[in-house]
Amino acid sequence: MKFIDTIKNIWKIDELRNRIILTLTLLLVYRFGAQVVLPGIDASQLGGLQDSTDQGLLGLLAAFTGGAFSNASVFALGIMPYISASIVVQLMGIAIPYLQKLQKEGESGRRKINQITRWLTIAICLLQAPGYLAALPALGVPSTAFVMGLTPTFYISSVLILVTGCIFAMWLGEKITDKGIGNGISLLIMVGIIATMPISFVQEWVARVTESNGGLIMILIELVIWFVIILLCILLVMAVRQVPVSYARRTATGEYEKNAFGSRQFLPLKLNASGVMPIIFAQAIMFVPGLIGEASFLADTTVGTWLQTNFGNNIFGFWYNLVFALLIIIFTYFYTAITVPTNKMADDLKRSGGFIAGIRPGSETAEYLDKIMSQITLPGSIFLALIAIFPAVAVNVLGMQQGWALFYGGTSLLIMVGVAIDTMQQVNSYLLNKHYDGLMKSGKNRKAVA
């Protein structure tokens, strides 16, 4: 079979085989750490914490950490503080000249930016770790679960362990990126999400089959819908608008020959250039209304009760998802505007002798590219918003369990699809470099050498 032959070809390449083994080993270490409970906490009394983080916004946090958040694990903060720090540094790069300068310095600048991100990650952990520990009693952990009691010694040691756990997870991700295969940070998040999938499916199976709520037919229908949603996510991640670009032919002296056209190429503009970042931004903002509703000056008022009901406790409700979708569309335009440098693309085209037919090089080309990005970002943002809110449709229309519905869209599914495609592309490049057929269709243009 073609698939088995491809696996054999992957195993024949020593470097690729070693990278895959290293990646799987480090991922296994991360999953093992997610099961190690913080010292001073009785693991047998964490049932209340797991129940309270089974759904809602806390359910999302538990999913992204692979259950470590629900287990009061040494990896309870997961890799999310590093993600938050990366986002902050990226946004600050727009307004802070020093960071803009570092971005233009190549590899040395990238190392300095990474160092700044690491220090900011530690600062975020030092803020989040005490908050997590202080929230444990409110999340269902009884006082008897704290073996040493809620003493300063417990808080200080636990904060140090949680910060160290996050830094260690960050180190694992960087090692996977450097020595393994795929993007390490993204793989850690994806593995954490996938880790909660089996138990979520079992809960859905029990609800459908054991409780006679649709039976096997409904399970089959759900799997078909899930497969279609995955295909749509792949289309969203891979879709590009190809802008035809022509290059002037060089003469023997190295100059460009006027009125003569060389090869025509395409400038790919992604339909979803911002990835999952708009969903992450929007998700962060959606915490705010619920917190406002719980504030002391609004807690007992009609407005406060409405905010708590529709935003704090029900992430599958109508108002929550309407605001969520609008924020995703807005942030998609915002993030695309700051991450797609149309001016730089136009300047690079001009310097390399490239031009778009009928468009003057320089500022007119930049305006043309910006216009195209605005046109394709609208359908891309709407498509992204629809995928993000589809779990609410799955819960309210199809009657799915909330844990299983989270895999039908939103950040979870897009991360899984995006990381899987990126990893496959890296494996594909190794196969093609060794003259093997690749994992993807584009790899079939080169035959294996005898």
PADO-857388 format. One record per residue (C-alpha): x, y, z; residue number from 1; residue in one letter. Coordinates in steps of 0.001 Angstrom, whole numbers, plus 500000, padded with zeros to 6 digits. Layout:
<sites>
<site east="X" north="Y" up="Z" num="NUM" residu="A"/>
...
</sites>
This chain:
<sites>
<site east="500000" north="500000" up="500000" num="1" residu="M"/>
<site east="501067" north="503567" up="499286" num="2" residu="K"/>
<site east="500712" north="504670" up="502922" num="3" residu="F"/>
<site east="502819" north="501772" up="504240" num="4" residu="I"/>
<site east="505511" north="502465" up="501628" num="5" residu="D"/>
<site east="505594" north="506112" up="502723" num="6" residu="T"/>
<site east="506023" north="505097" up="506381" num="7" residu="I"/>
<site east="508894" north="502796" up="505348" num="8" residu="K"/>
<site east="510507" north="505666" up="503420" num="9" residu="N"/>
<site east="510210" north="507928" up="506462" num="10" residu="I"/>
<site east="511929" north="505279" up="508595" num="11" residu="W"/>
<site east="514782" north="504936" up="506070" num="12" residu="K"/>
<site east="515859" north="508570" up="506542" num="13" residu="I"/>
<site east="518067" north="508545" up="509659" num="14" residu="D"/>
<site east="517741" north="512254" up="510448" num="15" residu="E"/>
<site east="513955" north="512260" up="510053" num="16" residu="L"/>
<site east="513592" north="509065" up="512106" num="17" residu="R"/>
<site east="515688" north="510503" up="514947" num="18" residu="N"/>
<site east="513734" north="513749" up="514909" num="19" residu="R"/>
<site east="510402" north="511910" up="515099" num="20" residu="I"/>
<site east="511593" north="509707" up="517977" num="21" residu="I"/>
<site east="512896" north="512743" up="519880" num="22" residu="L"/>
<site east="509620" north="514600" up="519307" num="23" residu="T"/>
<site east="507504" north="511681" up="520550" num="24" residu="L"/>
<site east="509760" north="511250" up="523603" num="25" residu="T"/>
<site east="509515" north="514922" up="524630" num="26" residu="L"/>
<site east="505744" north="514906" up="524085" num="27" residu="L"/>
<site east="505516" north="511832" up="526318" num="28" residu="L"/>
<site east="507494" north="513685" up="529017" num="29" residu="V"/>
<site east="505034" north="516594" up="528781" num="30" residu="Y"/>
<site east="502038" north="514284" up="529100" num="31" residu="R"/>
<site east="503628" north="512532" up="532083" num="32" residu="F"/>
<site east="504191" north="515888" up="533818" num="33" residu="G"/>
<site east="500526" north="516795" up="533292" num="34" residu="A"/>
<site east="499575" north="513914" up="535621" num="35" residu="Q"/>
<site east="501961" north="514894" up="538459" num="36" residu="V"/>
<site east="499973" north="516703" up="541154" num="37" residu="V"/>
<site east="501474" north="519624" up="543052" num="38" residu="L"/>
<site east="503218" north="518580" up="546302" num="39" residu="P"/>
<site east="500991" north="519208" up="549300" num="40" residu="G"/>
<site east="497710" north="518378" up="547521" num="41" residu="I"/>
<site east="495887" north="515065" up="547941" num="42" residu="D"/>
<site east="495197" north="513808" up="544414" num="43" residu="A"/>
<site east="492275" north="511645" up="545589" num="44" residu="S"/>
<site east="490255" north="514753" up="546560" num="45" residu="Q"/>
<site east="490360" north="516600" up="543228" num="46" residu="L"/>
<site east="486982" north="515368" up="541975" num="47" residu="G"/>
<site east="485319" north="518722" up="542676" num="48" residu="G"/>
<site east="488001" north="520588" up="540691" num="49" residu="L"/>
<site east="487570" north="518246" up="537725" num="50" residu="Q"/>
<site east="483787" north="518662" up="537809" num="51" residu="D"/>
<site east="483954" north="522476" up="537959" num="52" residu="S"/>
<site east="486417" north="522615" up="535033" num="53" residu="T"/>
<site east="484458" north="520174" up="532904" num="54" residu="D"/>
<site east="482638" north="522861" up="530909" num="55" residu="Q"/>
<site east="482462" north="526572" up="530196" num="56" residu="G"/>
<site east="485516" north="528803" up="529934" num="57" residu="L"/>
<site east="487367" north="526704" up="532496" num="58" residu="L"/>
<site east="486720" north="523719" up="530260" num="59" residu="G"/>
<site east="488620" north="525477" up="527477" num="60" residu="L"/>
<site east="491579" north="526095" up="529786" num="61" residu="L"/>
<site east="491511" north="522459" up="530865" num="62" residu="A"/>
<site east="491468" north="521353" up="527211" num="63" residu="A"/>
<site east="494445" north="523529" up="526238" num="64" residu="F"/>
<site east="496516" north="522137" up="529132" num="65" residu="T"/>
<site east="495554" north="518545" up="528405" num="66" residu="G"/>
<site east="493777" north="518170" up="531748" num="67" residu="G"/>
<site east="496710" north="519533" up="533787" num="68" residu="A"/>
<site east="494571" north="522483" up="534894" num="69" residu="F"/>
<site east="491947" north="520070" up="536280" num="70" residu="S"/>
<site east="494565" north="517868" up="537965" num="71" residu="N"/>
<site east="496302" north="520692" up="539896" num="72" residu="A"/>
<site east="499391" north="519479" up="538065" num="73" residu="S"/>
<site east="502889" north="520939" up="537995" num="74" residu="V"/>
<site east="501997" north="521868" up="534381" num="75" residu="F"/>
<site east="498651" north="523418" up="535385" num="76" residu="A"/>
<site east="499531" north="526732" up="533700" num="77" residu="L"/>
<site east="500421" north="524847" up="530533" num="78" residu="G"/>
<site east="502147" north="526714" up="527747" num="79" residu="I"/>
<site east="499542" north="529483" up="527608" num="80" residu="M"/>
<site east="501648" north="532091" up="529527" num="81" residu="P"/>
<site east="504278" north="531757" up="526787" num="82" residu="Y"/>
<site east="501610" north="532174" up="524113" num="83" residu="I"/>
<site east="500309" north="535283" up="525903" num="84" residu="S"/>
<site east="503834" north="536705" up="526169" num="85" residu="A"/>
<site east="504461" north="536064" up="522456" num="86" residu="S"/>
<site east="501256" north="537882" up="521528" num="87" residu="I"/>
<site east="502131" north="540849" up="523756" num="88" residu="V"/>
<site east="505655" north="541120" up="522312" num="89" residu="V"/>
<site east="504294" north="540876" up="518773" num="90" residu="Q"/>
<site east="501762" north="543638" up="519406" num="91" residu="L"/>
<site east="504325" north="545821" up="521172" num="92" residu="M"/>
<site east="506522" north="545496" up="518097" num="93" residu="G"/>
<site east="504070" north="547783" up="516291" num="94" residu="I"/>
<site east="504536" north="550685" up="518705" num="95" residu="A"/>
<site east="508010" north="550248" up="520264" num="96" residu="I"/>
<site east="510896" north="551295" up="517971" num="97" residu="P"/>
<site east="513417" north="549076" up="519798" num="98" residu="Y"/>
<site east="511413" north="545937" up="519007" num="99" residu="L"/>
<site east="510930" north="547105" up="515414" num="100" residu="Q"/>
<site east="514702" north="547433" up="515138" num="101" residu="K"/>
<site east="515230" north="543929" up="516542" num="102" residu="L"/>
<site east="512771" north="542497" up="514015" num="103" residu="Q"/>
<site east="514972" north="543837" up="511202" num="104" residu="K"/>
<site east="518254" north="542477" up="512598" num="105" residu="E"/>
<site east="517721" north="538908" up="511429" num="106" residu="G"/>
<site east="518844" north="535982" up="513588" num="107" residu="E"/>
<site east="520482" north="538072" up="516327" num="108" residu="S"/>
<site east="517351" north="540200" up="516673" num="109" residu="G"/>
<site east="515174" north="537096" up="516788" num="110" residu="R"/>
<site east="517254" north="535692" up="519669" num="111" residu="R"/>
<site east="516877" north="538928" up="521643" num="112" residu="K"/>
<site east="513110" north="538954" up="521031" num="113" residu="I"/>
<site east="512916" north="535335" up="522219" num="114" residu="N"/>
<site east="514794" north="536288" up="525377" num="115" residu="Q"/>
<site east="512380" north="539168" up="526032" num="116" residu="I"/>
<site east="509470" north="536770" up="525483" num="117" residu="T"/>
<site east="510913" north="534306" up="528005" num="118" residu="R"/>
<site east="511290" north="536955" up="530712" num="119" residu="W"/>
<site east="507768" north="538205" up="530041" num="120" residu="L"/>
<site east="506542" north="534600" up="530316" num="121" residu="T"/>
<site east="508059" north="534353" up="533797" num="122" residu="I"/>
<site east="506373" north="537629" up="534792" num="123" residu="A"/>
<site east="502984" north="536373" up="533569" num="124" residu="I"/>
<site east="503474" north="533078" up="535420" num="125" residu="C"/>
<site east="504257" north="534936" up="538643" num="126" residu="L"/>
<site east="500884" north="536660" up="538291" num="127" residu="L"/>
<site east="498849" north="533641" up="537218" num="128" residu="Q"/>
<site east="500280" north="531038" up="539624" num="129" residu="A"/>
<site east="499099" north="532701" up="542885" num="130" residu="P"/>
<site east="495711" north="533372" up="541295" num="131" residu="G"/>
<site east="495357" north="529709" up="540318" num="132" residu="Y"/>
<site east="496288" north="528518" up="543808" num="133" residu="L"/>
<site east="493942" north="531003" up="545495" num="134" residu="A"/>
<site east="491079" north="529869" up="543221" num="135" residu="A"/>
<site east="491436" north="526145" up="544004" num="136" residu="L"/>
<site east="489139" north="526185" up="547081" num="137" residu="P"/>
<site east="486472" north="528075" up="545118" num="138" residu="A"/>
<site east="486789" north="525532" up="542280" num="139" residu="L"/>
<site east="485864" north="522613" up="544496" num="140" residu="G"/>
<site east="489098" north="521526" up="546197" num="141" residu="V"/>
<site east="488226" north="520888" up="549889" num="142" residu="P"/>
<site east="490456" north="522210" up="552647" num="143" residu="S"/>
<site east="491321" north="518629" up="553654" num="144" residu="T"/>
<site east="493020" north="518160" up="550252" num="145" residu="A"/>
<site east="495780" north="520578" up="551264" num="146" residu="F"/>
<site east="498031" north="518301" up="553308" num="147" residu="V"/>
<site east="500165" north="521131" up="554704" num="148" residu="M"/>
<site east="497287" north="523579" up="554790" num="149" residu="G"/>
<site east="497106" north="526871" up="552896" num="150" residu="L"/>
<site east="500286" north="528145" up="554494" num="151" residu="T"/>
<site east="502816" north="530636" up="553083" num="152" residu="P"/>
<site east="505215" north="527719" up="552623" num="153" residu="T"/>
<site east="502679" north="525916" up="550427" num="154" residu="F"/>
<site east="501998" north="529045" up="548352" num="155" residu="Y"/>
<site east="505666" north="529924" up="547825" num="156" residu="I"/>
<site east="506734" north="526381" up="546928" num="157" residu="S"/>
<site east="503723" north="525837" up="544641" num="158" residu="S"/>
<site east="504255" north="529142" up="542828" num="159" residu="V"/>
<site east="507893" north="528215" up="542189" num="160" residu="L"/>
<site east="506862" north="524768" up="540924" num="161" residu="I"/>
<site east="504135" north="526156" up="538628" num="162" residu="L"/>
<site east="506520" north="528755" up="537162" num="163" residu="V"/>
<site east="509221" north="526109" up="536711" num="164" residu="T"/>
<site east="506684" north="523790" up="535080" num="165" residu="G"/>
<site east="505713" north="526431" up="532547" num="166" residu="C"/>
<site east="509358" north="527247" up="531784" num="167" residu="I"/>
<site east="510139" north="523534" up="531413" num="168" residu="F"/>
<site east="507184" north="523117" up="529021" num="169" residu="A"/>
<site east="508487" north="526116" up="527052" num="170" residu="M"/>
<site east="511928" north="524479" up="526923" num="171" residu="W"/>
<site east="510392" north="521227" up="525666" num="172" residu="L"/>
<site east="508610" north="523128" up="522905" num="173" residu="G"/>
<site east="511782" north="524915" up="521814" num="174" residu="E"/>
<site east="513752" north="521660" up="521787" num="175" residu="K"/>
<site east="511093" north="520010" up="519612" num="176" residu="I"/>
<site east="511276" north="522944" up="517198" num="177" residu="T"/>
<site east="515099" north="522848" up="517038" num="178" residu="D"/>
<site east="515841" north="519123" up="517225" num="179" residu="K"/>
<site east="512515" north="517471" up="516439" num="180" residu="G"/>
<site east="509825" north="517811" up="513793" num="181" residu="I"/>
<site east="507115" north="520464" up="513631" num="182" residu="G"/>
<site east="506513" north="523551" up="515758" num="183" residu="N"/>
<site east="507117" north="522454" up="519348" num="184" residu="G"/>
<site east="504855" north="524938" up="521139" num="185" residu="I"/>
<site east="501961" north="524201" up="518788" num="186" residu="S"/>
<site east="502514" north="520452" up="519158" num="187" residu="L"/>
<site east="502332" north="520714" up="522955" num="188" residu="L"/>
<site east="499005" north="522513" up="522694" num="189" residu="I"/>
<site east="497694" north="520028" up="520121" num="190" residu="M"/>
<site east="498716" north="517007" up="522220" num="191" residu="V"/>
<site east="497014" north="518568" up="525240" num="192" residu="G"/>
<site east="493817" north="519047" up="523246" num="193" residu="I"/>
<site east="493911" north="515528" up="521794" num="194" residu="I"/>
<site east="494475" north="514072" up="525289" num="195" residu="A"/>
<site east="490964" north="515120" up="526321" num="196" residu="T"/>
<site east="489347" north="513692" up="523176" num="197" residu="M"/>
<site east="488917" north="510035" up="524246" num="198" residu="P"/>
<site east="487076" north="510816" up="527487" num="199" residu="I"/>
<site east="484933" north="513422" up="525686" num="200" residu="S"/>
<site east="483950" north="510839" up="523056" num="201" residu="F"/>
<site east="483173" north="508257" up="525754" num="202" residu="V"/>
<site east="480884" north="510762" up="527480" num="203" residu="Q"/>
<site east="479124" north="511410" up="524159" num="204" residu="E"/>
<site east="478843" north="507646" up="523500" num="205" residu="W"/>
<site east="477293" north="507065" up="526917" num="206" residu="V"/>
<site east="474848" north="509945" up="526435" num="207" residu="A"/>
<site east="473782" north="508721" up="522979" num="208" residu="R"/>
<site east="473863" north="504932" up="523255" num="209" residu="V"/>
<site east="473509" north="504011" up="526924" num="210" residu="T"/>
<site east="470847" north="506619" up="527620" num="211" residu="E"/>
<site east="469089" north="505950" up="524265" num="212" residu="S"/>
<site east="469445" north="509525" up="523068" num="213" residu="N"/>
<site east="469842" north="508946" up="519338" num="214" residu="G"/>
<site east="471838" north="505723" up="519439" num="215" residu="G"/>
<site east="474561" north="504624" up="517033" num="216" residu="L"/>
<site east="472913" north="506410" up="514104" num="217" residu="I"/>
<site east="473400" north="509764" up="515825" num="218" residu="M"/>
<site east="477022" north="508914" up="516626" num="219" residu="I"/>
<site east="477595" north="508107" up="512939" num="220" residu="L"/>
<site east="475952" north="511367" up="511848" num="221" residu="I"/>
<site east="478143" north="513316" up="514287" num="222" residu="E"/>
<site east="481310" north="511662" up="512958" num="223" residu="L"/>
<site east="480332" north="512510" up="509371" num="224" residu="V"/>
<site east="479690" north="516142" up="510362" num="225" residu="I"/>
<site east="483029" north="516207" up="512195" num="226" residu="W"/>
<site east="484814" north="514926" up="509078" num="227" residu="F"/>
<site east="483162" north="517636" up="506943" num="228" residu="V"/>
<site east="484134" north="520341" up="509462" num="229" residu="I"/>
<site east="487753" north="519120" up="509388" num="230" residu="I"/>
<site east="487755" north="519337" up="505580" num="231" residu="L"/>
<site east="486391" north="522888" up="505764" num="232" residu="L"/>
<site east="489104" north="523815" up="508277" num="233" residu="C"/>
<site east="491755" north="522421" up="505926" num="234" residu="I"/>
<site east="490325" north="524533" up="503107" num="235" residu="L"/>
<site east="490405" north="527604" up="505347" num="236" residu="L"/>
<site east="494024" north="526985" up="506371" num="237" residu="V"/>
<site east="495281" north="526171" up="502847" num="238" residu="M"/>
<site east="493223" north="528588" up="500726" num="239" residu="A"/>
<site east="495228" north="531324" up="498964" num="240" residu="V"/>
<site east="494517" north="534023" up="496406" num="241" residu="R"/>
<site east="497233" north="533866" up="493741" num="242" residu="Q"/>
<site east="498203" north="537286" up="492402" num="243" residu="V"/>
<site east="500063" north="536892" up="489061" num="244" residu="P"/>
<site east="503486" north="538547" up="489093" num="245" residu="V"/>
<site east="505776" north="538986" up="486084" num="246" residu="S"/>
<site east="509540" north="539451" up="486222" num="247" residu="Y"/>
<site east="511598" north="541327" up="483655" num="248" residu="A"/>
<site east="514214" north="539170" up="481937" num="249" residu="R"/>
<site east="517827" north="539902" up="482730" num="250" residu="R"/>
<site east="520301" north="540658" up="479927" num="251" residu="T"/>
<site east="523836" north="539274" up="479677" num="252" residu="A"/>
<site east="525138" north="542379" up="481479" num="253" residu="T"/>
<site east="522861" north="541760" up="484449" num="254" residu="G"/>
<site east="520495" north="544630" up="483687" num="255" residu="E"/>
<site east="516758" north="544275" up="483195" num="256" residu="Y"/>
<site east="515622" north="544172" up="479602" num="257" residu="E"/>
<site east="512727" north="546570" up="479037" num="258" residu="K"/>
<site east="509592" north="545431" up="477230" num="259" residu="N"/>
<site east="510624" north="541816" up="477639" num="260" residu="A"/>
<site east="508881" north="539514" up="480055" num="261" residu="F"/>
<site east="510401" north="536624" up="481919" num="262" residu="G"/>
<site east="508655" north="533842" up="483767" num="263" residu="S"/>
<site east="505293" north="534537" up="485386" num="264" residu="R"/>
<site east="504912" north="533564" up="488992" num="265" residu="Q"/>
<site east="502244" north="534029" up="491653" num="266" residu="F"/>
<site east="502212" north="535917" up="494914" num="267" residu="L"/>
<site east="500130" north="533806" up="497350" num="268" residu="P"/>
<site east="497885" north="535793" up="499700" num="269" residu="L"/>
<site east="496281" north="533553" up="502321" num="270" residu="K"/>
<site east="492536" north="533691" up="502813" num="271" residu="L"/>
<site east="493128" north="533365" up="506554" num="272" residu="N"/>
<site east="496449" north="535116" up="507076" num="273" residu="A"/>
<site east="495864" north="535572" up="510805" num="274" residu="S"/>
<site east="495443" north="531880" up="511690" num="275" residu="G"/>
<site east="493788" north="531239" up="515055" num="276" residu="V"/>
<site east="495006" north="534488" up="516623" num="277" residu="M"/>
<site east="491655" north="536334" up="516185" num="278" residu="P"/>
<site east="489908" north="533530" up="518088" num="279" residu="I"/>
<site east="492499" north="533703" up="520884" num="280" residu="I"/>
<site east="492151" north="537502" up="521117" num="281" residu="F"/>
<site east="488362" north="537299" up="521067" num="282" residu="A"/>
<site east="488366" north="534494" up="523649" num="283" residu="Q"/>
<site east="490463" north="536644" up="525991" num="284" residu="A"/>
<site east="488030" north="539570" up="525623" num="285" residu="I"/>
<site east="485040" north="537281" up="526312" num="286" residu="M"/>
<site east="486271" north="536766" up="529886" num="287" residu="F"/>
<site east="485607" north="540448" up="530612" num="288" residu="V"/>
<site east="481754" north="540630" up="530574" num="289" residu="P"/>
<site east="481464" north="537746" up="533036" num="290" residu="G"/>
<site east="484021" north="539340" up="535378" num="291" residu="L"/>
<site east="482182" north="542676" up="535179" num="292" residu="I"/>
<site east="478916" north="540923" up="536043" num="293" residu="G"/>
<site east="480551" north="539417" up="539139" num="294" residu="E"/>
<site east="481853" north="542810" up="540348" num="295" residu="A"/>
<site east="480454" north="543915" up="543689" num="296" residu="S"/>
<site east="478703" north="547014" up="542344" num="297" residu="F"/>
<site east="476835" north="544972" up="539685" num="298" residu="L"/>
<site east="476557" north="541496" up="541194" num="299" residu="A"/>
<site east="472989" north="541855" up="542504" num="300" residu="D"/>
<site east="471629" north="544085" up="539736" num="301" residu="T"/>
<site east="469679" north="543065" up="536646" num="302" residu="T"/>
<site east="472595" north="543952" up="534369" num="303" residu="V"/>
<site east="475066" north="541986" up="536482" num="304" residu="G"/>
<site east="472824" north="538926" up="536558" num="305" residu="T"/>
<site east="472308" north="539099" up="532782" num="306" residu="W"/>
<site east="476076" north="539361" up="532168" num="307" residu="L"/>
<site east="476806" north="536416" up="534455" num="308" residu="Q"/>
<site east="474092" north="534287" up="532875" num="309" residu="T"/>
<site east="474921" north="534997" up="529228" num="310" residu="N"/>
<site east="478694" north="535486" up="529355" num="311" residu="F"/>
<site east="480078" north="534010" up="532552" num="312" residu="G"/>
<site east="478274" north="530685" up="532768" num="313" residu="N"/>
<site east="477117" north="529823" up="529256" num="314" residu="N"/>
<site east="479674" north="529856" up="526448" num="315" residu="I"/>
<site east="477182" north="528076" up="524191" num="316" residu="F"/>
<site east="474464" north="530722" up="524474" num="317" residu="G"/>
<site east="473208" north="533033" up="521716" num="318" residu="F"/>
<site east="474528" north="536371" up="523013" num="319" residu="W"/>
<site east="477934" north="534985" up="523907" num="320" residu="Y"/>
<site east="478477" north="533524" up="520439" num="321" residu="N"/>
<site east="477054" north="536562" up="518612" num="322" residu="L"/>
<site east="479535" north="538874" up="520348" num="323" residu="V"/>
<site east="482268" north="536242" up="519965" num="324" residu="F"/>
<site east="481718" north="536038" up="516175" num="325" residu="A"/>
<site east="481728" north="539843" up="515766" num="326" residu="L"/>
<site east="484966" north="540124" up="517748" num="327" residu="L"/>
<site east="486591" north="537436" up="515596" num="328" residu="I"/>
<site east="485717" north="539337" up="512410" num="329" residu="I"/>
<site east="487092" north="542594" up="513871" num="330" residu="I"/>
<site east="490305" north="540991" up="515164" num="331" residu="F"/>
<site east="490832" north="539162" up="511858" num="332" residu="T"/>
<site east="490997" north="542517" up="510055" num="333" residu="Y"/>
<site east="493189" north="543971" up="512814" num="334" residu="F"/>
<site east="495671" north="541099" up="512964" num="335" residu="Y"/>
<site east="495869" north="540769" up="509182" num="336" residu="T"/>
<site east="496629" north="544495" up="508896" num="337" residu="A"/>
<site east="499575" north="544270" up="511300" num="338" residu="I"/>
<site east="501029" north="540953" up="510111" num="339" residu="T"/>
<site east="500729" north="541218" up="506312" num="340" residu="V"/>
<site east="503237" north="543945" up="505267" num="341" residu="P"/>
<site east="501874" north="544927" up="501867" num="342" residu="T"/>
<site east="504321" north="547869" up="501652" num="343" residu="N"/>
<site east="507290" north="545561" up="502207" num="344" residu="K"/>
<site east="505922" north="543053" up="499693" num="345" residu="M"/>
<site east="505613" north="545820" up="497106" num="346" residu="A"/>
<site east="509169" north="547040" up="497810" num="347" residu="D"/>
<site east="510573" north="543507" up="497539" num="348" residu="D"/>
<site east="508814" north="543025" up="494216" num="349" residu="L"/>
<site east="510210" north="546294" up="492906" num="350" residu="K"/>
<site east="513781" north="545462" up="493975" num="351" residu="R"/>
<site east="513618" north="542016" up="492361" num="352" residu="S"/>
<site east="512267" north="543374" up="489084" num="353" residu="G"/>
<site east="508787" north="541981" up="489612" num="354" residu="G"/>
<site east="505534" north="543752" up="488856" num="355" residu="F"/>
<site east="501814" north="543129" up="488612" num="356" residu="I"/>
<site east="500447" north="543664" up="485108" num="357" residu="A"/>
<site east="498687" north="547022" up="484814" num="358" residu="G"/>
<site east="499876" north="548225" up="488255" num="359" residu="I"/>
<site east="502809" north="550582" up="488772" num="360" residu="R"/>
<site east="505549" north="549307" up="491057" num="361" residu="P"/>
<site east="505821" north="550917" up="494483" num="362" residu="G"/>
<site east="502948" north="552593" up="496294" num="363" residu="S"/>
<site east="500303" north="551626" up="493713" num="364" residu="E"/>
<site east="501291" north="547968" up="494039" num="365" residu="T"/>
<site east="501063" north="548234" up="497842" num="366" residu="A"/>
<site east="497586" north="549784" up="497566" num="367" residu="E"/>
<site east="496510" north="547060" up="495131" num="368" residu="Y"/>
<site east="497733" north="544284" up="497429" num="369" residu="L"/>
<site east="496070" north="545978" up="500403" num="370" residu="D"/>
<site east="492792" north="546139" up="498470" num="371" residu="K"/>
<site east="492975" north="542435" up="497631" num="372" residu="I"/>
<site east="493726" north="541563" up="501264" num="373" residu="M"/>
<site east="490688" north="543549" up="502389" num="374" residu="S"/>
<site east="488501" north="541739" up="499863" num="375" residu="Q"/>
<site east="489599" north="538217" up="500789" num="376" residu="I"/>
<site east="489741" north="538919" up="504541" num="377" residu="T"/>
<site east="485969" north="539494" up="504719" num="378" residu="L"/>
<site east="484920" north="535990" up="503587" num="379" residu="P"/>
<site east="487880" north="534536" up="505476" num="380" residu="G"/>
<site east="486870" north="536241" up="508732" num="381" residu="S"/>
<site east="483204" north="535207" up="508354" num="382" residu="I"/>
<site east="484254" north="531618" up="507636" num="383" residu="F"/>
<site east="486550" north="531682" up="510676" num="384" residu="L"/>
<site east="483769" north="533070" up="512873" num="385" residu="A"/>
<site east="481327" north="530376" up="511709" num="386" residu="L"/>
<site east="483808" north="527613" up="512515" num="387" residu="I"/>
<site east="484522" north="529209" up="515902" num="388" residu="A"/>
<site east="480863" north="529245" up="516964" num="389" residu="I"/>
<site east="479927" north="525849" up="515486" num="390" residu="F"/>
<site east="480383" north="524093" up="518895" num="391" residu="P"/>
<site east="477426" north="526175" up="520141" num="392" residu="A"/>
<site east="475389" north="524932" up="517174" num="393" residu="V"/>
<site east="476434" north="521357" up="517972" num="394" residu="A"/>
<site east="475277" north="521706" up="521592" num="395" residu="V"/>
<site east="472011" north="523581" up="521015" num="396" residu="N"/>
<site east="470864" north="521965" up="517745" num="397" residu="V"/>
<site east="472394" north="518474" up="517798" num="398" residu="L"/>
<site east="472326" north="518053" up="521586" num="399" residu="G"/>
<site east="475993" north="517055" up="521926" num="400" residu="M"/>
<site east="477867" north="516901" up="525195" num="401" residu="Q"/>
<site east="479804" north="520124" up="525729" num="402" residu="Q"/>
<site east="483225" north="518444" up="525975" num="403" residu="G"/>
<site east="482782" north="516628" up="522646" num="404" residu="W"/>
<site east="481263" north="519687" up="520959" num="405" residu="A"/>
<site east="484477" north="521677" up="521539" num="406" residu="L"/>
<site east="486177" north="519469" up="518918" num="407" residu="F"/>
<site east="483684" north="520622" up="516265" num="408" residu="Y"/>
<site east="485255" north="524030" up="515758" num="409" residu="G"/>
<site east="486864" north="526924" up="517545" num="410" residu="G"/>
<site east="490510" north="527147" up="518521" num="411" residu="T"/>
<site east="490802" north="523448" up="519341" num="412" residu="S"/>
<site east="490000" north="522116" up="515876" num="413" residu="L"/>
<site east="491859" north="524863" up="513989" num="414" residu="L"/>
<site east="495007" north="524258" up="516054" num="415" residu="I"/>
<site east="494784" north="520513" up="515449" num="416" residu="M"/>
<site east="494345" north="520979" up="511689" num="417" residu="V"/>
<site east="496973" north="523721" up="511355" num="418" residu="G"/>
<site east="499627" north="521861" up="513355" num="419" residu="V"/>
<site east="498945" north="518589" up="511532" num="420" residu="A"/>
<site east="499333" north="520286" up="508129" num="421" residu="I"/>
<site east="502539" north="522076" up="509193" num="422" residu="D"/>
<site east="504076" north="518848" up="510521" num="423" residu="T"/>
<site east="503107" north="516931" up="507381" num="424" residu="M"/>
<site east="504704" north="519614" up="505218" num="425" residu="Q"/>
<site east="507980" north="519315" up="507140" num="426" residu="Q"/>
<site east="507985" north="515521" up="506807" num="427" residu="V"/>
<site east="507106" north="515961" up="503143" num="428" residu="N"/>
<site east="510130" north="518211" up="502562" num="429" residu="S"/>
<site east="512471" north="515565" up="504033" num="430" residu="Y"/>
<site east="510993" north="512896" up="501750" num="431" residu="L"/>
<site east="511321" north="515073" up="498659" num="432" residu="L"/>
<site east="514912" north="516003" up="499485" num="433" residu="N"/>
<site east="515751" north="512294" up="499582" num="434" residu="K"/>
<site east="513894" north="511738" up="496268" num="435" residu="H"/>
<site east="510979" north="509847" up="497798" num="436" residu="Y"/>
<site east="507312" north="510443" up="497067" num="437" residu="D"/>
<site east="505912" north="512782" up="499688" num="438" residu="G"/>
<site east="502939" north="512555" up="501995" num="439" residu="L"/>
<site east="501053" north="515129" up="499963" num="440" residu="M"/>
<site east="499998" north="515284" up="496302" num="441" residu="K"/>
<site east="502633" north="517866" up="495457" num="442" residu="S"/>
<site east="505287" north="515345" up="496372" num="443" residu="G"/>
<site east="504438" north="512923" up="493545" num="444" residu="K"/>
<site east="506509" north="514735" up="490962" num="445" residu="N"/>
<site east="509730" north="513061" up="492053" num="446" residu="R"/>
<site east="510305" north="509329" up="491850" num="447" residu="K"/>
<site east="512383" north="507214" up="494148" num="448" residu="A"/>
<site east="515866" north="506573" up="492832" num="449" residu="V"/>
<site east="517028" north="503034" up="492389" num="450" residu="A"/>
</sites>
